[in-house]
């Protein structure tokens, strides 16, 4: 089994492929400074094989490399980050302040 994860910006998602077959994806919305992960899905035939974790790790590594903050709207990505505290530093921190 050969697993590859790549960014497919035209589809606004990271894609995991097993031997060339789409096994799952992590959909995102991106701005110049932020990437928001909104949905992660693994095809039923590939569940339980670490596809979701590979997607999360690759997507978050790419965010780190590109110096993007991460807004984890997707429960899977949010939960994965909570279980892997080395990625929590990527979490979006709203720095805007209301002033009088």
Secondary structure, 3 states (H helix, E strand, C coil): CCEEEEEEHHHCEEEEEECCEEEEEEEEEECCCEEEEEEEEECHHHCCCCHHHHHHHHHHHHHHHCCCEEEECCHHHHHHHHHCHHHHHHECCCCCCCCC
